[in-house]
Amino acid sequence: METDFTPFASLLGGALIGLSAIVLLAAHGRIAGISGIVSRILPPSVDKAGLPQGIIFLIGLLLAAPLWVLVTGAAPVQLVSNNGPLLLIAGLLVGFGSVMGNGCTSGHGVCGISRRSARSLAATMTFMATAFVTVFVLRHVVGG
Amino acid sequence: MHIFSTLFAGLLFGTGLILSGMANPAKVQNFLDLFGTWDPSLAFVMGGAIMVTMPGFWLVQKRATPLFHDVFHLPTRTDFDTRLVVGAATFGIGWGLGGFCPGPALTSLPLAASGTLLFVPAMLVGMMIAKYTAAPLPKTLVT
């Protein structure tokens, strides 16, 4: 499916994500890495000190879509594949990989690069590369 | 106040993901589809975020401490290891397959698309498996 090019909405949305990362760092001295925030409150070795803040952040995240519907009167535009096995495998790889690699799009891609971390830049280039190759194979080799 | 700031940060993050199009897996996969229905929007998401975060982080870190805590919890590692590269590569494959990364997947949970309801539990299981198997790997790549 084709999607519209939305430079302004995407730039503004990105700025909001950046602002959120600044709030979290300024208030709590924490990096807004979603995989880190989520995995720290999962077993084993639950981070008990960070547990309340992690849960509150996630509640805020989960409230965004309902609030969006309330304010705009329409659900956000979204097309999710209904290929169950594919999404199960994708979810496992995303969860496993982001924890093993210590970060995802937010922690490495936004916060890490903003801190000019060489580790994050390397991680971001790596996951971008495998994601581009994966979509190429998925759409033009397997599904072509 | 410190609870409100965390809640606000989460809400802001989720709203940014929705507004930017990151919460739409079709848009993510189109960004990754250079040789098909390419949609460059997502480069603007990352650009917009970094344009705000880079100067913002610099300003914040001029303070000795965060507002509600004694210390900044910042990553200190600077080395490259197998786990970083293999983990990021694995994450990228899953991101390409599903079009979801952790933030957008969780933000999409209340919209209850059937794919999201499968992806999120699988992601949480994947995270727990990674934590259980966190024993250090050898420094050289195992093939």
Interface residues (C-beta under 8 A of the other chain):
Chain A: M1 E2 T3 D4 F5 T6 P7 A9 S10 L11 L12 G13 G14 A15 L16 I17 G18 L19 S20 A21 I22 V23 L24 L25 A26 A27 H28 G29 R30 I31 A32 I34 S35 V38 S39 L42 P43 P44 S45 Q53 I56 F57 L58 I59 G60 L61 L62 L63 A64 A65 P66 L67 W68 A75 P76 V77 Q78 L79 V80 S81 N82 N83 G84 L86 L87 L88 I89 A90 G91 L92 L93 V94 G95 F96 G97 S98 V99 M100 G101 N102 G103 C104 T105 S106 H108 G109 V110 C111 G112 I113 S114 R115 S117 A118 R119 A122 A123 T124 T126 F127 M128 A129 T130 A131 F132 V133 T134 V135 F136 L138 R139 H140
Chain B: H2 I3 S5 T6 L7 F8 A9 G10 L11 L12 F13 G14 T15 G16 L17 I18 L19 S20 G21 M22 A23 N24 P25 A26 K27 Q29 N30 L32 D33 L34 F35 G36 T37 D39 P40 S41 L42 F44 V45 M46 G47 G48 A49 I50 M51 V52 T53 M54 G56 F57 V60 Q61 R63 T65 P66 L67 F68 H69 V71 F72 H73 L74 P75 R77 T78 D79 F80 R83 L84 V85 V86 G87 A88 A89 T90 F91 G92 I93 G94 W95 G96 L97 G98 G99 F100 C101 P102 G103 A105 L106 T107 S108 L109 P110 L111 A113 S114 G115 T116 L118 F119 V120 P121 A122 M123 L124 V125 G126 M127 M128 I129 A130 K131 Y132 A134
